[in-house]
Amino acid sequence: VNRENIKGGVSKIYCRQTGKTIFNQILLPGQGLFQKDKNTSLYHHVTQFHPIDKSKIGIRDIFGFDIDTNLR
């Protein structure tokens, strides 16, 4: 959702069965990512990130949602 004064923080989706990365990108402000992971071999990972200007705070804001489709 937001990204200020940071380097790194690459979002990655990979398949545990094959070990292949299927998504590898720095999400820019306003961008997001939806991924089904329940009952799949897909996993999400974010690389380390650090402030570009170490005298200021680095920010990487996200929203996380878990959706239960089994509700009745």
CHARMM internal coordinates of N, CA and C (Angstrom, degrees):
IC EDIT
DIST 1 N 1 CA 1.4552
DIST 1 CA 1 C 1.5245
ANGL 1 N 1 CA 1 C 110.38
DIST 1 C 2 N 1.3288
ANGL 1 CA 1 C 2 N 116.95
DIHE 1 N 1 CA 1 C 2 N -42.25
DIST 2 N 2 CA 1.4581
ANGL 1 C 2 N 2 CA 119.65
DIHE 1 CA 1 C 2 N 2 CA -179.73
DIST 2 CA 2 C 1.5263
ANGL 2 N 2 CA 2 C 109.53
DIHE 1 C 2 N 2 CA 2 C -142.36
DIST 2 C 3 N 1.3071
ANGL 2 CA 2 C 3 N 115.26
DIHE 2 N 2 CA 2 C 3 N 152.68
DIST 3 N 3 CA 1.4553
ANGL 2 C 3 N 3 CA 122.23
DIHE 2 CA 2 C 3 N 3 CA -178.38
DIST 3 CA 3 C 1.5212
ANGL 3 N 3 CA 3 C 107.51
DIHE 2 C 3 N 3 CA 3 C -154.05
DIST 3 C 4 N 1.3312
ANGL 3 CA 3 C 4 N 115.65
DIHE 3 N 3 CA 3 C 4 N 118.94
DIST 4 N 4 CA 1.4583
ANGL 3 C 4 N 4 CA 119.93
DIHE 3 CA 3 C 4 N 4 CA -178.65
DIST 4 CA 4 C 1.5205
ANGL 4 N 4 CA 4 C 109.95
DIHE 3 C 4 N 4 CA 4 C -138.82
DIST 4 C 5 N 1.3028
ANGL 4 CA 4 C 5 N 116.89
DIHE 4 N 4 CA 4 C 5 N 131.38
DIST 5 N 5 CA 1.4609
ANGL 4 C 5 N 5 CA 124.25
DIHE 4 CA 4 C 5 N 5 CA 171.86
DIST 5 CA 5 C 1.5426
ANGL 5 N 5 CA 5 C 113.11
DIHE 4 C 5 N 5 CA 5 C 55.00
DIST 5 C 6 N 1.3386
ANGL 5 CA 5 C 6 N 116.63
DIHE 5 N 5 CA 5 C 6 N 42.92
DIST 6 N 6 CA 1.4633
ANGL 5 C 6 N 6 CA 117.88
DIHE 5 CA 5 C 6 N 6 CA 176.72
DIST 6 CA 6 C 1.5240
ANGL 6 N 6 CA 6 C 111.33
DIHE 5 C 6 N 6 CA 6 C -133.46
DIST 6 C 7 N 1.3178
ANGL 6 CA 6 C 7 N 114.42
DIHE 6 N 6 CA 6 C 7 N 152.73
DIST 7 N 7 CA 1.4611
ANGL 6 C 7 N 7 CA 121.74
DIHE 6 CA 6 C 7 N 7 CA 168.49
DIST 7 CA 7 C 1.5228
ANGL 7 N 7 CA 7 C 106.47
DIHE 6 C 7 N 7 CA 7 C -119.50
DIST 7 C 8 N 1.3179
ANGL 7 CA 7 C 8 N 116.39
DIHE 7 N 7 CA 7 C 8 N 149.05
DIST 8 N 8 CA 1.4654
ANGL 7 C 8 N 8 CA 120.69
DIHE 7 CA 7 C 8 N 8 CA -175.35
DIST 8 CA 8 C 1.5091
ANGL 8 N 8 CA 8 C 110.14
DIHE 7 C 8 N 8 CA 8 C 89.23
DIST 8 C 9 N 1.3278
ANGL 8 CA 8 C 9 N 116.17
DIHE 8 N 8 CA 8 C 9 N -155.49
DIST 9 N 9 CA 1.4595
ANGL 8 C 9 N 9 CA 120.32
DIHE 8 CA 8 C 9 N 9 CA -179.24
DIST 9 CA 9 C 1.5134
ANGL 9 N 9 CA 9 C 112.44
DIHE 8 C 9 N 9 CA 9 C 73.55
DIST 9 C 10 N 1.3347
ANGL 9 CA 9 C 10 N 116.16
DIHE 9 N 9 CA 9 C 10 N 43.37
DIST 10 N 10 CA 1.4594
ANGL 9 C 10 N 10 CA 121.03
DIHE 9 CA 9 C 10 N 10 CA 179.15
DIST 10 CA 10 C 1.5277
ANGL 10 N 10 CA 10 C 109.02
DIHE 9 C 10 N 10 CA 10 C -79.54
DIST 10 C 11 N 1.3273
ANGL 10 CA 10 C 11 N 116.97
DIHE 10 N 10 CA 10 C 11 N 127.90
DIST 11 N 11 CA 1.4639
ANGL 10 C 11 N 11 CA 121.78
DIHE 10 CA 10 C 11 N 11 CA 175.46
DIST 11 CA 11 C 1.5185
ANGL 11 N 11 CA 11 C 108.53
DIHE 10 C 11 N 11 CA 11 C -83.74
DIST 11 C 12 N 1.3294
ANGL 11 CA 11 C 12 N 115.61
DIHE 11 N 11 CA 11 C 12 N 131.69
DIST 12 N 12 CA 1.4631
ANGL 11 C 12 N 12 CA 120.70
DIHE 11 CA 11 C 12 N 12 CA -178.94
DIST 12 CA 12 C 1.5164
ANGL 12 N 12 CA 12 C 109.39
DIHE 11 C 12 N 12 CA 12 C -131.60
DIST 12 C 13 N 1.3167
ANGL 12 CA 12 C 13 N 116.51
DIHE 12 N 12 CA 12 C 13 N 138.43
DIST 13 N 13 CA 1.4553
ANGL 12 C 13 N 13 CA 122.48
DIHE 12 CA 12 C 13 N 13 CA 168.94
DIST 13 CA 13 C 1.5181
ANGL 13 N 13 CA 13 C 105.88
DIHE 12 C 13 N 13 CA 13 C -117.74
DIST 13 C 14 N 1.3196
ANGL 13 CA 13 C 14 N 115.40
DIHE 13 N 13 CA 13 C 14 N 130.21
DIST 14 N 14 CA 1.4583
ANGL 13 C 14 N 14 CA 118.54
DIHE 13 CA 13 C 14 N 14 CA 179.73
DIST 14 CA 14 C 1.5224
ANGL 14 N 14 CA 14 C 110.33
DIHE 13 C 14 N 14 CA 14 C -136.36
DIST 14 C 15 N 1.3272
ANGL 14 CA 14 C 15 N 113.89
DIHE 14 N 14 CA 14 C 15 N 159.55
DIST 15 N 15 CA 1.4555
ANGL 14 C 15 N 15 CA 121.72
DIHE 14 CA 14 C 15 N 15 CA 179.17
DIST 15 CA 15 C 1.5195
ANGL 15 N 15 CA 15 C 108.56
DIHE 14 C 15 N 15 CA 15 C -98.30
DIST 15 C 16 N 1.3047
ANGL 15 CA 15 C 16 N 116.24
DIHE 15 N 15 CA 15 C 16 N 120.18
DIST 16 N 16 CA 1.4642
ANGL 15 C 16 N 16 CA 120.25
DIHE 15 CA 15 C 16 N 16 CA -178.14
DIST 16 CA 16 C 1.5257
ANGL 16 N 16 CA 16 C 111.13
DIHE 15 C 16 N 16 CA 16 C -65.43
DIST 16 C 17 N 1.3262
ANGL 16 CA 16 C 17 N 118.04
DIHE 16 N 16 CA 16 C 17 N -34.80
DIST 17 N 17 CA 1.4680
ANGL 16 C 17 N 17 CA 121.21
DIHE 16 CA 16 C 17 N 17 CA -178.02
DIST 17 CA 17 C 1.5210
ANGL 17 N 17 CA 17 C 112.19
DIHE 16 C 17 N 17 CA 17 C -66.02
DIST 17 C 18 N 1.3314
ANGL 17 CA 17 C 18 N 117.23
DIHE 17 N 17 CA 17 C 18 N -42.25
DIST 18 N 18 CA 1.4667
ANGL 17 C 18 N 18 CA 120.48
DIHE 17 CA 17 C 18 N 18 CA -176.37
DIST 18 CA 18 C 1.5193
ANGL 18 N 18 CA 18 C 112.74
DIHE 17 C 18 N 18 CA 18 C -99.35
DIST 18 C 19 N 1.3427
ANGL 18 CA 18 C 19 N 116.32
DIHE 18 N 18 CA 18 C 19 N -19.33
DIST 19 N 19 CA 1.4586
ANGL 18 C 19 N 19 CA 120.22
DIHE 18 CA 18 C 19 N 19 CA -175.80
DIST 19 CA 19 C 1.5175
ANGL 19 N 19 CA 19 C 113.54
DIHE 18 C 19 N 19 CA 19 C 77.21
DIST 19 C 20 N 1.3310
ANGL 19 CA 19 C 20 N 117.08
DIHE 19 N 19 CA 19 C 20 N 3.66
DIST 20 N 20 CA 1.4662
ANGL 19 C 20 N 20 CA 121.21
DIHE 19 CA 19 C 20 N 20 CA -177.39
DIST 20 CA 20 C 1.5182
ANGL 20 N 20 CA 20 C 111.41
DIHE 19 C 20 N 20 CA 20 C -86.10
DIST 20 C 21 N 1.3273
ANGL 20 CA 20 C 21 N 115.36
DIHE 20 N 20 CA 20 C 21 N 138.15
DIST 21 N 21 CA 1.4560
ANGL 20 C 21 N 21 CA 121.96
DIHE 20 CA 20 C 21 N 21 CA 172.79
DIST 21 CA 21 C 1.5223
ANGL 21 N 21 CA 21 C 107.61
DIHE 20 C 21 N 21 CA 21 C -82.13
DIST 21 C 22 N 1.3352
ANGL 21 CA 21 C 22 N 116.65
DIHE 21 N 21 CA 21 C 22 N 127.45
DIST 22 N 22 CA 1.4642
ANGL 21 C 22 N 22 CA 119.90
DIHE 21 CA 21 C 22 N 22 CA -179.13
DIST 22 CA 22 C 1.5339
ANGL 22 N 22 CA 22 C 112.23
DIHE 21 C 22 N 22 CA 22 C -108.55
DIST 22 C 23 N 1.3246
ANGL 22 CA 22 C 23 N 116.44
DIHE 22 N 22 CA 22 C 23 N -9.16
DIST 23 N 23 CA 1.4652
ANGL 22 C 23 N 23 CA 121.38
DIHE 22 CA 22 C 23 N 23 CA 176.01
DIST 23 CA 23 C 1.5141
ANGL 23 N 23 CA 23 C 107.05
DIHE 22 C 23 N 23 CA 23 C -149.29
DIST 23 C 24 N 1.3227
ANGL 23 CA 23 C 24 N 117.54
DIHE 23 N 23 CA 23 C 24 N 133.84
DIST 24 N 24 CA 1.4571
ANGL 23 C 24 N 24 CA 122.32
DIHE 23 CA 23 C 24 N 24 CA -175.49
DIST 24 CA 24 C 1.5261
ANGL 24 N 24 CA 24 C 108.02
DIHE 23 C 24 N 24 CA 24 C -152.86
DIST 24 C 25 N 1.3415
ANGL 24 CA 24 C 25 N 117.54
DIHE 24 N 24 CA 24 C 25 N 96.13
DIST 25 N 25 CA 1.4610
ANGL 24 C 25 N 25 CA 119.11
DIHE 24 CA 24 C 25 N 25 CA -173.46
DIST 25 CA 25 C 1.5219
ANGL 25 N 25 CA 25 C 111.28
DIHE 24 C 25 N 25 CA 25 C -156.51
DIST 25 C 26 N 1.3096
ANGL 25 CA 25 C 26 N 115.68
DIHE 25 N 25 CA 25 C 26 N 146.59
DIST 26 N 26 CA 1.4610
ANGL 25 C 26 N 26 CA 121.45
DIHE 25 CA 25 C 26 N 26 CA 168.95
DIST 26 CA 26 C 1.5270
ANGL 26 N 26 CA 26 C 107.02
DIHE 25 C 26 N 26 CA 26 C -81.23
DIST 26 C 27 N 1.3269
ANGL 26 CA 26 C 27 N 116.49
DIHE 26 N 26 CA 26 C 27 N 121.06
DIST 27 N 27 CA 1.4608
ANGL 26 C 27 N 27 CA 120.34
DIHE 26 CA 26 C 27 N 27 CA 178.11
DIST 27 CA 27 C 1.5274
ANGL 27 N 27 CA 27 C 108.83
DIHE 26 C 27 N 27 CA 27 C -81.07
DIST 27 C 28 N 1.3049
ANGL 27 CA 27 C 28 N 115.64
DIHE 27 N 27 CA 27 C 28 N 127.54
DIST 28 N 28 CA 1.4574
ANGL 27 C 28 N 28 CA 122.00
DIHE 27 CA 27 C 28 N 28 CA -179.89
DIST 28 CA 28 C 1.5237
ANGL 28 N 28 CA 28 C 110.01
DIHE 27 C 28 N 28 CA 28 C -86.27
DIST 28 C 29 N 1.3395
ANGL 28 CA 28 C 29 N 117.72
DIHE 28 N 28 CA 28 C 29 N 163.31
DIST 29 N 29 CA 1.4628
ANGL 28 C 29 N 29 CA 119.71
DIHE 28 CA 28 C 29 N 29 CA 178.39
DIST 29 CA 29 C 1.5314
ANGL 29 N 29 CA 29 C 110.97
DIHE 28 C 29 N 29 CA 29 C -51.74
DIST 29 C 30 N 1.3290
ANGL 29 CA 29 C 30 N 115.95
DIHE 29 N 29 CA 29 C 30 N 132.12
DIST 30 N 30 CA 1.4532
ANGL 29 C 30 N 30 CA 121.78
DIHE 29 CA 29 C 30 N 30 CA -179.63
DIST 30 CA 30 C 1.5249
ANGL 30 N 30 CA 30 C 114.07
DIHE 29 C 30 N 30 CA 30 C 90.95
DIST 30 C 31 N 1.3332
ANGL 30 CA 30 C 31 N 117.85
DIHE 30 N 30 CA 30 C 31 N -12.43
DIST 31 N 31 CA 1.4559
ANGL 30 C 31 N 31 CA 120.35
DIHE 30 CA 30 C 31 N 31 CA 178.31
DIST 31 CA 31 C 1.5201
ANGL 31 N 31 CA 31 C 110.59
DIHE 30 C 31 N 31 CA 31 C -90.44
DIST 31 C 32 N 1.3206
ANGL 31 CA 31 C 32 N 115.91
DIHE 31 N 31 CA 31 C 32 N 158.90
DIST 32 N 32 CA 1.4509
ANGL 31 C 32 N 32 CA 120.99
DIHE 31 CA 31 C 32 N 32 CA 178.75
DIST 32 CA 32 C 1.5109
ANGL 32 N 32 CA 32 C 110.39
DIHE 31 C 32 N 32 CA 32 C -147.59
DIST 32 C 33 N 1.3156
ANGL 32 CA 32 C 33 N 114.11
DIHE 32 N 32 CA 32 C 33 N -176.43
DIST 33 N 33 CA 1.4620
ANGL 32 C 33 N 33 CA 120.68
DIHE 32 CA 32 C 33 N 33 CA -175.63
DIST 33 CA 33 C 1.5226
ANGL 33 N 33 CA 33 C 108.33
DIHE 32 C 33 N 33 CA 33 C -148.16
DIST 33 C 34 N 1.3225
ANGL 33 CA 33 C 34 N 116.51
DIHE 33 N 33 CA 33 C 34 N 127.58
DIST 34 N 34 CA 1.4570
ANGL 33 C 34 N 34 CA 121.69
DIHE 33 CA 33 C 34 N 34 CA 173.52
DIST 34 CA 34 C 1.5157
ANGL 34 N 34 CA 34 C 107.82
DIHE 33 C 34 N 34 CA 34 C -114.46
DIST 34 C 35 N 1.3163
ANGL 34 CA 34 C 35 N 115.76
DIHE 34 N 34 CA 34 C 35 N 135.85
DIST 35 N 35 CA 1.4590
ANGL 34 C 35 N 35 CA 120.20
DIHE 34 CA 34 C 35 N 35 CA -176.30
DIST 35 CA 35 C 1.5134
ANGL 35 N 35 CA 35 C 110.11
DIHE 34 C 35 N 35 CA 35 C -148.13
DIST 35 C 36 N 1.3092
ANGL 35 CA 35 C 36 N 116.60
DIHE 35 N 35 CA 35 C 36 N 126.51
DIST 36 N 36 CA 1.4606
ANGL 35 C 36 N 36 CA 120.20
DIHE 35 CA 35 C 36 N 36 CA 171.89
DIST 36 CA 36 C 1.5220
ANGL 36 N 36 CA 36 C 107.07
DIHE 35 C 36 N 36 CA 36 C -78.89
DIST 36 C 37 N 1.3256
ANGL 36 CA 36 C 37 N 116.33
DIHE 36 N 36 CA 36 C 37 N 128.49
DIST 37 N 37 CA 1.4637
ANGL 36 C 37 N 37 CA 118.01
DIHE 36 CA 36 C 37 N 37 CA 178.36
DIST 37 CA 37 C 1.5237
ANGL 37 N 37 CA 37 C 112.90
DIHE 36 C 37 N 37 CA 37 C -126.33
DIST 37 C 38 N 1.3361
ANGL 37 CA 37 C 38 N 117.71
DIHE 37 N 37 CA 37 C 38 N -20.30
DIST 38 N 38 CA 1.4626
ANGL 37 C 38 N 38 CA 119.59
DIHE 37 CA 37 C 38 N 38 CA 179.68
DIST 38 CA 38 C 1.5291
ANGL 38 N 38 CA 38 C 109.32
DIHE 37 C 38 N 38 CA 38 C -67.74
DIST 38 C 39 N 1.3190
ANGL 38 CA 38 C 39 N 115.59
DIHE 38 N 38 CA 38 C 39 N 131.41
DIST 39 N 39 CA 1.4641
ANGL 38 C 39 N 39 CA 123.03
DIHE 38 CA 38 C 39 N 39 CA -179.61
DIST 39 CA 39 C 1.5277
ANGL 39 N 39 CA 39 C 112.94
DIHE 38 C 39 N 39 CA 39 C 60.14
DIST 39 C 40 N 1.3267
ANGL 39 CA 39 C 40 N 117.24
DIHE 39 N 39 CA 39 C 40 N 28.45
DIST 40 N 40 CA 1.4647
ANGL 39 C 40 N 40 CA 121.71
DIHE 39 CA 39 C 40 N 40 CA 173.53
DIST 40 CA 40 C 1.5239
ANGL 40 N 40 CA 40 C 107.92
DIHE 39 C 40 N 40 CA 40 C -129.19
DIST 40 C 41 N 1.3026
ANGL 40 CA 40 C 41 N 116.15
DIHE 40 N 40 CA 40 C 41 N 174.26
DIST 41 N 41 CA 1.4638
ANGL 40 C 41 N 41 CA 120.09
DIHE 40 CA 40 C 41 N 41 CA 175.93
DIST 41 CA 41 C 1.5240
ANGL 41 N 41 CA 41 C 111.00
DIHE 40 C 41 N 41 CA 41 C -102.48
DIST 41 C 42 N 1.3398
ANGL 41 CA 41 C 42 N 116.87
DIHE 41 N 41 CA 41 C 42 N 17.93
DIST 42 N 42 CA 1.4632
ANGL 41 C 42 N 42 CA 121.22
DIHE 41 CA 41 C 42 N 42 CA -179.36
DIST 42 CA 42 C 1.5226
ANGL 42 N 42 CA 42 C 111.02
DIHE 41 C 42 N 42 CA 42 C -88.03
DIST 42 C 43 N 1.3034
ANGL 42 CA 42 C 43 N 115.00
DIHE 42 N 42 CA 42 C 43 N 137.72
DIST 43 N 43 CA 1.4603
ANGL 42 C 43 N 43 CA 121.83
DIHE 42 CA 42 C 43 N 43 CA 178.59
DIST 43 CA 43 C 1.5187
ANGL 43 N 43 CA 43 C 109.85
DIHE 42 C 43 N 43 CA 43 C -133.28
DIST 43 C 44 N 1.3296
ANGL 43 CA 43 C 44 N 116.06
DIHE 43 N 43 CA 43 C 44 N 151.01
DIST 44 N 44 CA 1.4578
ANGL 43 C 44 N 44 CA 123.09
DIHE 43 CA 43 C 44 N 44 CA -179.75
DIST 44 CA 44 C 1.5221
ANGL 44 N 44 CA 44 C 109.01
DIHE 43 C 44 N 44 CA 44 C -112.92
DIST 44 C 45 N 1.3082
ANGL 44 CA 44 C 45 N 115.66
DIHE 44 N 44 CA 44 C 45 N 139.75
DIST 45 N 45 CA 1.4607
ANGL 44 C 45 N 45 CA 121.83
DIHE 44 CA 44 C 45 N 45 CA 179.36
DIST 45 CA 45 C 1.5248
ANGL 45 N 45 CA 45 C 108.00
DIHE 44 C 45 N 45 CA 45 C -143.58
DIST 45 C 46 N 1.3121
ANGL 45 CA 45 C 46 N 116.79
DIHE 45 N 45 CA 45 C 46 N 147.45
DIST 46 N 46 CA 1.4640
ANGL 45 C 46 N 46 CA 121.98
DIHE 45 CA 45 C 46 N 46 CA 174.54
DIST 46 CA 46 C 1.5236
ANGL 46 N 46 CA 46 C 107.83
DIHE 45 C 46 N 46 CA 46 C -123.11
DIST 46 C 47 N 1.3322
ANGL 46 CA 46 C 47 N 116.00
DIHE 46 N 46 CA 46 C 47 N 130.09
DIST 47 N 47 CA 1.4582
ANGL 46 C 47 N 47 CA 119.82
DIHE 46 CA 46 C 47 N 47 CA 179.31
DIST 47 CA 47 C 1.5295
ANGL 47 N 47 CA 47 C 110.15
DIHE 46 C 47 N 47 CA 47 C -71.03
DIST 47 C 48 N 1.3162
ANGL 47 CA 47 C 48 N 115.36
DIHE 47 N 47 CA 47 C 48 N 163.50
DIST 48 N 48 CA 1.4626
ANGL 47 C 48 N 48 CA 119.82
DIHE 47 CA 47 C 48 N 48 CA 178.67
DIST 48 CA 48 C 1.5198
ANGL 48 N 48 CA 48 C 110.31
DIHE 47 C 48 N 48 CA 48 C -60.43
DIST 48 C 49 N 1.3201
ANGL 48 CA 48 C 49 N 115.10
DIHE 48 N 48 CA 48 C 49 N 151.60
DIST 49 N 49 CA 1.4607
ANGL 48 C 49 N 49 CA 119.71
DIHE 48 CA 48 C 49 N 49 CA 173.73
DIST 49 CA 49 C 1.5162
ANGL 49 N 49 CA 49 C 109.14
DIHE 48 C 49 N 49 CA 49 C -136.46
DIST 49 C 50 N 1.3210
ANGL 49 CA 49 C 50 N 114.68
DIHE 49 N 49 CA 49 C 50 N 153.84
DIST 50 N 50 CA 1.4652
ANGL 49 C 50 N 50 CA 122.58
DIHE 49 CA 49 C 50 N 50 CA -175.73
DIST 50 CA 50 C 1.5212
ANGL 50 N 50 CA 50 C 109.35
DIHE 49 C 50 N 50 CA 50 C -140.42
DIST 50 C 51 N 1.3329
ANGL 50 CA 50 C 51 N 116.84
DIHE 50 N 50 CA 50 C 51 N 153.04
DIST 51 N 51 CA 1.4721
ANGL 50 C 51 N 51 CA 119.57
DIHE 50 CA 50 C 51 N 51 CA 176.84
DIST 51 CA 51 C 1.5332
ANGL 51 N 51 CA 51 C 111.14
DIHE 50 C 51 N 51 CA 51 C -63.47
DIST 51 C 52 N 1.3073
ANGL 51 CA 51 C 52 N 116.30
DIHE 51 N 51 CA 51 C 52 N 139.39
DIST 52 N 52 CA 1.4667
ANGL 51 C 52 N 52 CA 121.13
DIHE 51 CA 51 C 52 N 52 CA 173.32
DIST 52 CA 52 C 1.5278
ANGL 52 N 52 CA 52 C 108.32
DIHE 51 C 52 N 52 CA 52 C -70.82
DIST 52 C 53 N 1.3303
ANGL 52 CA 52 C 53 N 115.99
DIHE 52 N 52 CA 52 C 53 N -52.81
DIST 53 N 53 CA 1.4647
ANGL 52 C 53 N 53 CA 122.52
DIHE 52 CA 52 C 53 N 53 CA 175.19
DIST 53 CA 53 C 1.5213
ANGL 53 N 53 CA 53 C 106.77
DIHE 52 C 53 N 53 CA 53 C -97.54
DIST 53 C 54 N 1.3246
ANGL 53 CA 53 C 54 N 117.11
DIHE 53 N 53 CA 53 C 54 N 106.43
DIST 54 N 54 CA 1.4644
ANGL 53 C 54 N 54 CA 121.45
DIHE 53 CA 53 C 54 N 54 CA -173.98
DIST 54 CA 54 C 1.5227
ANGL 54 N 54 CA 54 C 113.52
DIHE 53 C 54 N 54 CA 54 C -69.06
DIST 54 C 55 N 1.3266
ANGL 54 CA 54 C 55 N 118.11
DIHE 54 N 54 CA 54 C 55 N -9.56
DIST 55 N 55 CA 1.4643
ANGL 54 C 55 N 55 CA 120.22
DIHE 54 CA 54 C 55 N 55 CA 176.81
DIST 55 CA 55 C 1.5359
ANGL 55 N 55 CA 55 C 111.33
DIHE 54 C 55 N 55 CA 55 C -85.25
DIST 55 C 56 N 1.3362
ANGL 55 CA 55 C 56 N 116.87
DIHE 55 N 55 CA 55 C 56 N -5.51
DIST 56 N 56 CA 1.4614
ANGL 55 C 56 N 56 CA 121.90
DIHE 55 CA 55 C 56 N 56 CA 179.57
DIST 56 CA 56 C 1.5260
ANGL 56 N 56 CA 56 C 109.27
DIHE 55 C 56 N 56 CA 56 C -124.28
DIST 56 C 57 N 1.3150
ANGL 56 CA 56 C 57 N 115.57
DIHE 56 N 56 CA 56 C 57 N 159.27
DIST 57 N 57 CA 1.4609
ANGL 56 C 57 N 57 CA 120.75
DIHE 56 CA 56 C 57 N 57 CA 179.53
DIST 57 CA 57 C 1.5289
ANGL 57 N 57 CA 57 C 109.87
DIHE 56 C 57 N 57 CA 57 C -74.93
DIST 57 C 58 N 1.3356
ANGL 57 CA 57 C 58 N 116.16
DIHE 57 N 57 CA 57 C 58 N 145.32
DIST 58 N 58 CA 1.4586
ANGL 57 C 58 N 58 CA 122.10
DIHE 57 CA 57 C 58 N 58 CA 172.92
DIST 58 CA 58 C 1.5204
ANGL 58 N 58 CA 58 C 108.80
DIHE 57 C 58 N 58 CA 58 C -102.56
DIST 58 C 59 N 1.3198
ANGL 58 CA 58 C 59 N 117.04
DIHE 58 N 58 CA 58 C 59 N 139.43
DIST 59 N 59 CA 1.4628
ANGL 58 C 59 N 59 CA 121.96
DIHE 58 CA 58 C 59 N 59 CA -174.33
DIST 59 CA 59 C 1.5265
ANGL 59 N 59 CA 59 C 110.29
DIHE 58 C 59 N 59 CA 59 C -128.44
DIST 59 C 60 N 1.3256
ANGL 59 CA 59 C 60 N 115.15
DIHE 59 N 59 CA 59 C 60 N 134.50
DIST 60 N 60 CA 1.4709
ANGL 59 C 60 N 60 CA 122.35
DIHE 59 CA 59 C 60 N 60 CA 169.73
DIST 60 CA 60 C 1.5229
ANGL 60 N 60 CA 60 C 106.19
DIHE 59 C 60 N 60 CA 60 C -138.74
DIST 60 C 61 N 1.3312
ANGL 60 CA 60 C 61 N 116.55
DIHE 60 N 60 CA 60 C 61 N 97.59
DIST 61 N 61 CA 1.4631
ANGL 60 C 61 N 61 CA 122.47
DIHE 60 CA 60 C 61 N 61 CA -179.20
DIST 61 CA 61 C 1.5212
ANGL 61 N 61 CA 61 C 109.86
DIHE 60 C 61 N 61 CA 61 C -89.21
DIST 61 C 62 N 1.3388
ANGL 61 CA 61 C 62 N 116.53
DIHE 61 N 61 CA 61 C 62 N 139.86
DIST 62 N 62 CA 1.4633
ANGL 61 C 62 N 62 CA 121.71
DIHE 61 CA 61 C 62 N 62 CA 176.51
DIST 62 CA 62 C 1.5174
ANGL 62 N 62 CA 62 C 109.48
DIHE 61 C 62 N 62 CA 62 C -140.33
DIST 62 C 63 N 1.3114
ANGL 62 CA 62 C 63 N 116.13
DIHE 62 N 62 CA 62 C 63 N 161.44
DIST 63 N 63 CA 1.4574
ANGL 62 C 63 N 63 CA 123.51
DIHE 62 CA 62 C 63 N 63 CA 167.78
DIST 63 CA 63 C 1.5199
ANGL 63 N 63 CA 63 C 106.47
DIHE 62 C 63 N 63 CA 63 C -116.42
DIST 63 C 64 N 1.3234
ANGL 63 CA 63 C 64 N 116.98
DIHE 63 N 63 CA 63 C 64 N 138.15
DIST 64 N 64 CA 1.4603
ANGL 63 C 64 N 64 CA 121.07
DIHE 63 CA 63 C 64 N 64 CA 175.57
DIST 64 CA 64 C 1.5106
ANGL 64 N 64 CA 64 C 109.29
DIHE 63 C 64 N 64 CA 64 C -120.60
DIST 64 C 65 N 1.3126
ANGL 64 CA 64 C 65 N 116.49
DIHE 64 N 64 CA 64 C 65 N 134.56
DIST 65 N 65 CA 1.4553
ANGL 64 C 65 N 65 CA 121.83
DIHE 64 CA 64 C 65 N 65 CA -179.93
DIST 65 CA 65 C 1.5227
ANGL 65 N 65 CA 65 C 109.17
DIHE 64 C 65 N 65 CA 65 C -128.08
DIST 65 C 66 N 1.3031
ANGL 65 CA 65 C 66 N 116.26
DIHE 65 N 65 CA 65 C 66 N 138.86
DIST 66 N 66 CA 1.4554
ANGL 65 C 66 N 66 CA 122.94
DIHE 65 CA 65 C 66 N 66 CA 167.84
DIST 66 CA 66 C 1.5223
ANGL 66 N 66 CA 66 C 105.67
DIHE 65 C 66 N 66 CA 66 C -117.31
DIST 66 C 67 N 1.3173
ANGL 66 CA 66 C 67 N 116.27
DIHE 66 N 66 CA 66 C 67 N 126.22
DIST 67 N 67 CA 1.4529
ANGL 66 C 67 N 67 CA 121.00
DIHE 66 CA 66 C 67 N 67 CA -177.77
DIST 67 CA 67 C 1.5153
ANGL 67 N 67 CA 67 C 108.41
DIHE 66 C 67 N 67 CA 67 C -116.03
DIST 67 C 68 N 1.3245
ANGL 67 CA 67 C 68 N 116.21
DIHE 67 N 67 CA 67 C 68 N 124.23
DIST 68 N 68 CA 1.4590
ANGL 67 C 68 N 68 CA 121.74
DIHE 67 CA 67 C 68 N 68 CA 178.66
DIST 68 CA 68 C 1.5262
ANGL 68 N 68 CA 68 C 108.30
DIHE 67 C 68 N 68 CA 68 C -97.51
DIST 68 C 69 N 1.3204
ANGL 68 CA 68 C 69 N 116.71
DIHE 68 N 68 CA 68 C 69 N 108.72
DIST 69 N 69 CA 1.4741
ANGL 68 C 69 N 69 CA 120.46
DIHE 68 CA 68 C 69 N 69 CA -178.51
DIST 69 CA 69 C 1.5268
ANGL 69 N 69 CA 69 C 111.43
DIHE 68 C 69 N 69 CA 69 C -86.41
DIST 69 C 70 N 1.3134
ANGL 69 CA 69 C 70 N 117.76
DIHE 69 N 69 CA 69 C 70 N 2.90
DIST 70 N 70 CA 1.4679
ANGL 69 C 70 N 70 CA 121.04
DIHE 69 CA 69 C 70 N 70 CA -179.81
DIST 70 CA 70 C 1.5254
ANGL 70 N 70 CA 70 C 112.74
DIHE 69 C 70 N 70 CA 70 C -96.31
DIST 70 C 71 N 1.3159
ANGL 70 CA 70 C 71 N 118.11
DIHE 70 N 70 CA 70 C 71 N 9.10
DIST 71 N 71 CA 1.4647
ANGL 70 C 71 N 71 CA 120.48
DIHE 70 CA 70 C 71 N 71 CA 179.16
DIST 71 CA 71 C 1.5228
ANGL 71 N 71 CA 71 C 109.19
DIHE 70 C 71 N 71 CA 71 C -69.89
DIST 71 C 72 N 1.3015
ANGL 71 CA 71 C 72 N 115.44
DIHE 71 N 71 CA 71 C 72 N 141.80
DIST 72 N 72 CA 1.4738
ANGL 71 C 72 N 72 CA 119.54
DIHE 71 CA 71 C 72 N 72 CA -178.73
DIST 72 CA 72 C 1.5027
ANGL 72 N 72 CA 72 C 110.36
DIHE 71 C 72 N 72 CA 72 C -122.22
END
COOR INIT
IC SEED 1 N 1 CA 1 C
IC BUILD
